[in-house]
């Protein structure tokens, strides 16, 4: 059964149930009101008769003098003493039997519905007459229920007809409204099917309705998902292409050197060094890729503790001065005693990566400046170089995997793969901080890292 049919059936059941419920309530209420009206009339008539009849009852119960029963033309009345009928309404004719055989023996006032002479339904009130605490007779007051039964039957017919008609109208209205409400879902299904067949994630699901309703929110969520999928697939394709390129270069070098040694039938030290160098590059690439994969999968936990950033920066400064040798000058311009919560090795990896990049891309004779200071509730690390800078159009992509600002892909043996900044960006974010880059071509590049201080 389709969703449209299920919703239509659900609406019919709910509306039909409401019609039946209110019909039953109306039927019961009308019945109770009619019976209350009859009971009140019977009770008032009985009180009036008893009040008049008791005035002339003898102590020995020789007889009962009753009021004029011709005044009760709409109500049937019988007055009984202990064993015989004393008086009755003119409408009863020659009827000599009690209106209610059981009620005539009741010691308390009793209401009963009885069938009189097989086709007449009566509502009978039997009230015992008492004189000096002795029962001396019974007054039975009755009203014909045929009119009430006829009114109830007519009401029942009207309610049944109204319920059937209401359910039919509700079914038609529900089917039309459900069709209208679900028509955007058909559009979504059709659009998704077209996207699936065309394998085109750049397409979006059209929707002309209000974006804040449920269908609009669903369409918005689907379009956002398509947009993210498009970005992910594009990144995946670029990632595969970049990995293939990075793997092809060292593998080509290794294969060439192996072929050369086979032809020469001797080991060449230079070829072996080249193979070792390229194997090291492959090892670093695989290590970085595994690190990023674990990071994105959430399986790379960080063991955080208090880290003295000034001590960590001094270690990096000392090591990087050795790496820079006489090519560039690494200078420490400012340092403050600041403490953050984090994993020391990962934070050191960020600093080493930033400083190593600055040294690598700074021409001989240039400078690399390091500083550590307080900025509000954060520690601010600055790594600035005097290199050629990064083109403005490349800055938004600098932290993406395998992205490198230089146009040529030619690499030296010590060149990176464009993964270091992606790893650094992830580490800083996992520490609750942020990393930013600013650069002007010909004037150098500045990386700034903010990390929250230990309170």
C-alpha positions in Angstrom: 0.0 0.0 0.0 1.4 3.4 -1.0 2.0 6.2 1.5 -0.8 8.2 -0.1 -3.3 5.3 0.4 -2.1 4.8 4.0 -2.5 8.5 4.8 -6.0 8.6 3.2 -7.1 5.5 5.1 -5.7 7.0 8.3 -7.7 10.2 7.8 -10.8 8.3 7.0 -10.5 6.1 10.1 -9.8 9.2 12.3 -12.7 11.3 10.9 -15.0 8.3 10.8 -14.1 7.6 14.5 -14.8 11.2 15.4 -18.2 11.1 13.6 -19.2 7.9 15.4 -18.0 9.2 18.7 -19.9 12.5 18.5 -22.9 10.6 17.1 -22.9 8.2 20.1 -22.5 11.1 22.4 -25.4 13.0 20.8 -27.6 9.9 20.9 -26.9 9.2 24.5 -27.4 12.9 25.6 -30.7 13.2 23.7 -31.9 9.9 25.2 -30.9 11.0 28.7 -32.6 14.4 28.3 -35.8 12.8 27.0 -35.9 10.3 29.9 -35.2 13.0 32.4 -38.0 15.2 31.1 -40.4 12.2 31.3 -39.2 11.3 34.8 -39.6 14.8 36.1 -43.1 15.0 34.7 -44.0 11.6 36.3 -42.5 12.7 39.6 -44.4 16.0 39.7 -47.7 14.2 38.8 -47.1 11.6 41.5 -46.3 14.1 44.1 -49.5 16.1 43.3 -51.7 12.9 43.4 -50.2 11.7 46.7 -50.5 15.1 48.3 -54.2 15.2 47.4 -55.0 11.5 48.1 -53.5 11.4 51.6 -55.8 14.1 52.8 -58.7 11.6 53.1 -57.2 8.3 54.0 -58.8 6.7 57.0 -56.8 5.1 59.7 -58.3 1.6 59.0 -57.8 2.0 55.2 -61.4 1.5 54.3 -60.8 3.3 51.0 -58.8 6.0 49.2 -60.4 9.1 47.9 -58.4 10.2 44.8 -58.3 13.5 43.0 -59.8 14.1 39.6 -57.7 12.0 37.2 -59.3 13.7 34.1 -56.7 16.4 34.6 -53.9 14.1 33.7 -54.8 13.3 30.1 -51.1 13.0 28.9 -50.2 10.7 31.7 -51.7 7.4 32.7 -52.4 6.9 36.4 -53.5 4.0 38.6 -54.2 4.1 42.3 -54.2 0.8 44.1 -54.9 -0.1 47.7 -53.7 -3.2 49.2 -55.5 -5.6 46.8 -57.6 -3.8 44.3 -57.6 -0.9 41.8 -59.1 2.2 43.5 -59.0 4.6 40.6 -57.4 5.1 37.2 -57.1 7.6 34.3 -59.9 7.8 31.7 -57.3 6.9 29.1 -56.9 3.4 30.5 -60.5 2.4 29.7 -61.3 -1.0 31.2 -57.7 -2.0 32.0 -57.7 -3.5 35.4 -54.2 -4.9 35.6 -51.2 -3.0 37.1 -49.2 -0.9 34.8 -46.1 -2.4 36.4 -46.6 -5.8 38.0 -43.2 -5.7 39.8 -43.4 -2.1 40.9 -46.7 -2.5 42.7 -44.9 -4.7 45.3 -41.9 -2.3 45.7 -41.4 -0.6 49.1 -39.6 2.3 47.5 -40.4 4.6 44.5 -39.3 2.8 41.4 -38.9 3.7 37.7 -39.3 0.9 35.2 -39.7 0.6 31.4 -42.5 -1.9 30.7 -44.3 -3.2 27.6 -48.0 -2.9 28.0 -50.4 -4.9 25.9 -47.5 -6.2 23.7 -47.1 -3.0 21.6 -47.1 -0.1 24.0 -43.9 0.8 25.9 -44.4 2.8 29.1 -42.2 4.5 31.6 -43.8 3.7 34.9 -43.2 5.3 38.3 -44.5 3.3 41.2 -44.8 5.2 44.5 -46.0 3.4 47.6 -48.7 5.1 49.8 -47.9 5.0 53.6 -50.2 5.9 56.4 -48.9 5.8 60.0 -45.9 3.9 58.8 -48.1 1.3 57.2 -48.3 0.7 53.4 -51.9 1.3 52.3 -51.5 1.4 48.5 -49.5 2.3 45.5 -49.8 5.1 42.9 -48.5 4.2 39.5 -47.8 7.0 37.0 -46.8 6.2 33.4 -45.9 8.0 30.2 -46.0 6.5 26.7 -42.5 5.9 25.3 -43.6 5.4 21.7 -42.9 9.1 20.9 -39.5 8.9 22.6 -38.6 5.7 20.7 -39.7 7.3 17.5 -37.6 10.3 18.2 -34.6 8.1 19.0 -35.0 6.1 15.8 -35.2 9.2 13.7 -32.2 10.7 15.5 -30.3 7.4 14.9 -31.2 7.5 11.2 -30.0 11.1 10.9 -26.7 10.3 12.7 -26.0 7.2 10.6 -26.7 9.1 7.4 -24.6 12.1 8.5 -21.7 9.8 9.5 -21.8 7.9 6.1 -22.0 11.2 4.2 -19.3 12.8 6.3 -16.9 9.9 5.9 -17.5 9.9 2.1 -16.8 13.7 1.9 -13.8 13.3 4.2 -12.5 10.5 2.0 -12.7 12.6 -1.1 -11.2 15.7 0.6 -8.5 13.6 2.2 -7.5 12.0 -1.0 -7.3 15.3 -2.8 -5.4 17.0 0.0 -2.9 14.1 0.5 -2.3 14.1 -3.2 -1.5 17.8 -3.1 0.7 17.6 0.0 2.7 14.6 -1.4 3.2 16.0 -4.9 6.5 17.7 -3.9 7.7 14.2 -2.8 7.0 12.9 -6.3 9.1 15.8 -7.6 11.9 14.9 -5.2 11.7 11.2 -6.2 11.8 12.1 -9.9 14.7 14.5 -9.5 16.7 12.0 -7.4 16.1 9.3 -9.9 17.3 11.6 -12.7 20.4 12.5 -10.7 21.0 8.8 -10.1 20.6 7.9 -13.8 22.7 10.8 -15.0 25.3 10.4 -12.3 25.3 14.2 -12.0 25.7 15.5 -8.4 25.7 19.1 -9.6 21.9 19.0 -10.1 19.6 20.0 -7.3 16.0 19.2 -6.3 13.6 22.0 -7.4 11.0 23.2 -4.9 8.7 26.3 -5.2 7.0 26.1 -1.8 7.9 27.8 1.4 11.4 26.7 2.6 10.4 26.7 6.3 7.8 24.0 6.1 8.6 20.3 6.4 8.8 19.6 2.7 11.0 22.7 2.2 13.3 21.6 5.0 13.5 18.1 3.5 14.4 19.5 0.1 16.9 21.8 1.7 18.5 18.9 3.5 18.6 16.8 0.3 20.2 19.6 -1.6 22.8 20.2 1.1 23.6 16.5 1.1 24.0 16.6 -2.7 26.3 19.6 -2.4 28.4 17.8 0.2 28.5 14.7 -1.8 29.6 16.6 -4.9 32.4 18.2 -2.9 33.4 14.9 -1.4 33.5 13.1 -4.7 35.4 16.0 -6.3 37.9 15.9 -3.4 38.1 12.1 -3.7 38.8 12.3 -7.4 41.5 14.9 -6.9 42.9 13.0 -3.9 43.2 9.8 -6.1 44.9 11.8 -8.8 47.3 13.5 -6.4 48.2 10.2 -4.7 48.7 8.5 -8.0 51.1 11.3 -9.1 53.0 11.3 -5.8 53.4 7.5 -5.9 54.3 7.4 -9.6 57.3 9.7 -9.3 59.3 7.8 -6.6 58.3 4.4 -8.0 59.5 5.5 -11.4 62.8 6.5 -9.9 63.2 3.3 -8.0 62.3 1.2 -11.1 64.7 3.1 -13.2 67.6 2.6 -10.8 66.8 -1.1 -10.4 66.8 -1.5 -14.2 70.1 0.3 -14.4 71.8 -1.9 -11.9 70.4 -5.0 -13.6 72.0 -3.8 -16.9 75.2 -3.0 -15.2 75.2 -6.2 -13.2 76.7 -4.3 -10.3 75.5 -2.3 -7.3 75.9 1.4 -7.8 76.1 3.5 -4.6 74.4 6.5 -6.2 71.5 4.4 -7.4 71.2 2.8 -4.0 71.1 6.2 -2.4 68.4 7.3 -4.8 66.3 4.2 -4.1 66.7 4.7 -0.4 65.7 8.3 -0.7 62.6 7.6 -2.7 61.7 4.7 -0.4 61.9 7.2 2.5 59.6 9.6 0.6 57.1 6.8 0.1 57.3 5.9 3.7 56.6 9.5 4.7 53.7 9.7 2.3 52.1 6.5 3.6 52.6 7.6 7.2 50.9 11.0 6.5 48.1 9.4 4.7 47.5 6.9 7.5 47.6 9.8 10.0 45.0 11.8 8.0 42.8 8.7 7.5 42.8 8.0 11.3 42.1 11.6 12.1 39.1 11.8 9.7 37.8 8.4 11.0 38.0 9.6 14.6 40.4 6.8 15.6 43.3 9.1 16.5 42.7 10.0 20.1 44.7 12.8 21.7 46.1 12.3 25.2 46.0 15.9 26.6 47.9 17.2 29.5 49.4 20.6 30.5 52.0 21.7 27.9 54.5 24.6 28.5 54.4 26.3 25.1 57.5 28.4 25.8 59.6 25.3 26.5 58.2 23.6 23.4 58.9 26.6 21.2 62.5 26.7 22.5 63.0 23.1 21.6 61.7 23.7 18.0 63.8 26.9 17.8 67.0 25.0 18.7 66.3 22.1 16.3 65.3 24.3 13.4 68.4 26.5 13.7 70.4 23.3 13.1 68.2 22.5 10.1 68.5 26.0 8.6 72.3 25.9 8.9 73.7 28.9 7.0 70.9 29.2 4.5 68.5 31.4 6.6 68.5 33.0 10.0 65.9 31.6 12.5 65.1 34.3 15.0 63.0 34.3 18.2 61.4 37.7 18.6 59.1 37.2 21.6 58.4 34.5 24.1 56.0 34.3 27.0 55.5 31.7 29.7 52.1 30.2 28.6 50.5 26.9 29.3 47.8 25.1 27.2 46.1 21.7 27.4 47.0 19.3 24.7 49.2 16.5 23.4 52.8 17.7 23.4 54.0 15.6 20.5 51.2 16.7 18.2 51.7 20.4 19.0 55.4 20.0 18.4 54.5 18.4 15.0 52.5 21.6 14.1 55.4 23.9 15.0 58.0 21.7 13.2 55.9 21.6 10.1 55.3 25.4 10.0 58.9 26.3 10.7 60.3 23.6 8.2 58.0 25.0 5.5 59.2 28.6 6.2 62.9 27.5 6.0 62.3 25.5 2.8 60.5 28.3 0.9 62.7 31.2 2.1 65.6 32.0 -0.2 69.1 31.9 1.0 70.0 34.9 3.2 66.4 35.4 4.3 64.9 35.3 7.8 62.3 33.2 9.7 60.8 34.8 12.8 59.1 32.9 15.7 57.1 34.5 18.5 54.8 33.4 21.3 52.5 35.8 23.2 49.2 36.1 24.9 46.0 37.2 23.0 43.1 37.4 25.4 42.4 33.9 26.7 44.6 32.3 23.9 48.2 31.7 23.3 49.3 33.1 19.9 52.1 31.5 18.0 53.6 33.3 15.0 55.8 31.8 12.2 56.8 34.5 9.7 59.2 34.2 6.8 60.6 36.6 4.2 60.1 34.2 1.3 58.3 34.8 -2.1 54.8 34.6 -0.5 51.7 32.8 -1.6 49.4 34.0 -4.4 46.1 35.4 -3.1 44.1 32.9 -5.2 45.9 30.0 -3.5 45.3 31.1 0.1 41.8 29.6 0.5 43.1 26.1 -0.4 46.4 26.1 1.5 45.2 23.6 4.1 43.7 21.1 1.6 45.4 17.8 1.1 48.1 17.7 -1.6 47.7 21.4 -2.4 50.9 23.2 -3.1 51.0 26.8 -4.1 53.9 26.6 -6.5 52.9 25.8 -10.1 55.5 23.1 -10.8 55.1 19.6 -9.3 58.8 18.9 -9.6 60.1 17.9 -6.2 63.5 17.5 -4.7 64.2 14.5 -2.5 63.3 16.4 0.6 60.2 18.1 -0.6 56.8 17.5 1.0 53.6 16.2 -0.4 51.1 18.9 0.6 49.9 17.0 3.6 51.7 18.7 6.4 49.4 21.8 6.6 46.3 19.6 6.4 47.6 17.6 9.4 48.6 20.8 11.3 45.1 22.3 10.6 43.4 19.1 12.0 45.7 19.0 15.1 45.0 22.7 16.0 41.2 22.3 15.6 41.3 19.2 17.8 42.9 21.4 20.5 40.1 23.9 20.3 42.2 26.4 18.4 42.5 27.8 14.9 45.2 28.4 12.4 45.3 31.2 9.8 47.7 32.3 7.0 48.3 35.7 5.5 50.7 36.4 2.7 51.7 38.9 0.0 53.7 38.0 -3.0 57.3 39.1 -2.7 56.9 40.1 1.0 56.7 36.7 2.8 54.1 34.5 4.6 52.8 34.5 8.1 51.1 31.6 9.9 49.3 32.4 13.2 48.1 29.7 15.6 45.7 30.4 18.5 45.4 27.9 21.3 43.2 28.3 24.4 45.2 28.8 27.6 44.8 26.7 30.7 42.6 28.6 33.1 
